[in-house]
Amino acid sequence: MNNIKKTTHIRSNFQNVPFWNPTKIFDHEIGKNIHRMDLNECPYPPSERVVKAIQEAARDLNRYPDGTCPSLTPMIAKDLNIPEDTITWGGGSTQLLTAIAEISVAPNQNIVAPKLVWKRFQGVYKIVDANVTHVENNSDGSINVGSMLSAINSDTKLVICVTPNNPTGLMLSETEMKKLCEETPDDVLLFIDEAYYEFAIHAGGPDVLKILKNRRGPWVVTRTFSKAYALAGIRLGYVICSSNEIVNAIRMVSSTFNLNGMAEAAAIAAWEEPEYSKFILDRNAEEREKVVNGLKALGYNPIESVTNFVSCDIKRPASEVVTKMRERGIRISTVGGGEFENFIRLSMGLPEDTEAFLDAIKEILE
Ligand SMILES: Cc1ncc(COP(=O)(O)O)c(C=O)c1O
């Protein structure tokens, strides 16, 4: 906006920043049966068991919950074979992304990250006022580990890698992950965002945590209950860190008053019910196959995602197609500017969402 005067009461990196709100529901969408295929949500509701746990936890909402998740943490630590004091919690893993950058990067210090990466990271860079090296992705959209490593310099404090990455849905191979872990210098924090971890494992991906455990230098990996556990609305994510020192630094930024009083109970119930996650992951793979095949049948070449979303070059500006889809009640999203401006991204839904998407995209693109 041109008429905003120069302000002095907030730091310069926060002045005139655009507000990115992908969760906005438009007025014409309220109360309508909208196909929500833009936020990489799980289309299935939490299981009955999880809903019951939430209802029971609601009785204690007059109290502050223990933000260290004292019952859930040992369960996860045991299953992942990691010390309990190397896990901490965020109001969604989104909150942890910022905390990780804040504890490691001072203004004007360097972050190395892929150019094509989840849009929220642009906000994280602004918050810490970092000098970011945006590393070109390979031409297929995948992360170029060699270029990431070459971009690291003596000012670099944080290396960010998302696997599987959003918006491509592509994951690093075991060899690439090992290279990244071994060759990122020992004085640089290596941050792996694994929001789509369960999808990667379902697709036969590498055990990133196991590789990280062998890294000499510091590392953190974030995961979430939002996707494969159908709990985006409960806002619970976690970070596993190479040391308790990092855990406590993150807690300093995020505080332990950051979680809601139902999150831990919901997550325990979900963690104890892996068959429901498996159901979600199996159904997701089926819908993804239908979407990929449907786009191929129309002559397009979608990226071979392992996640709950698919991106595709539709050979014309994606923003126009996204608008037309939204007018038809189907929410999908763009991928980015530059060489990706012709790419759409859609999240997997129920079979009826897939059908509605394929019918509409056919009509629009033809
Ligand atoms: C790569 C990536 N990281 C993190 C998140 C945030 O997940 P949450 O804050 O729900 O844990 C998302 C959400 O879409 C994502 O795509």
The ligand as a Gaussian input file, in Angstrom:
#p B3LYP/6-31G(d) Opt

LIG

0 1
 C        6.623000     -28.437000       4.558000
 C        5.667000     -28.093000       5.625000
 N        6.133000     -27.909000       6.876000
 C        5.321000     -27.616000       7.888000
 C        3.969000     -27.477000       7.690000
 C        3.132000     -27.068000       8.860000
 O        2.456000     -28.032000       9.465000
 P        1.818000     -27.842000      10.922000
 O        2.103000     -26.453000      11.391000
 O        0.374000     -28.068000      10.730000
 O        2.484000     -28.862000      11.758000
 C        3.418000     -27.655000       6.415000
 C        1.979000     -27.483000       6.186000
 O        1.441000     -27.578000       5.141000
 C        4.298000     -27.965000       5.365000
 O        3.854000     -28.138000       4.123000

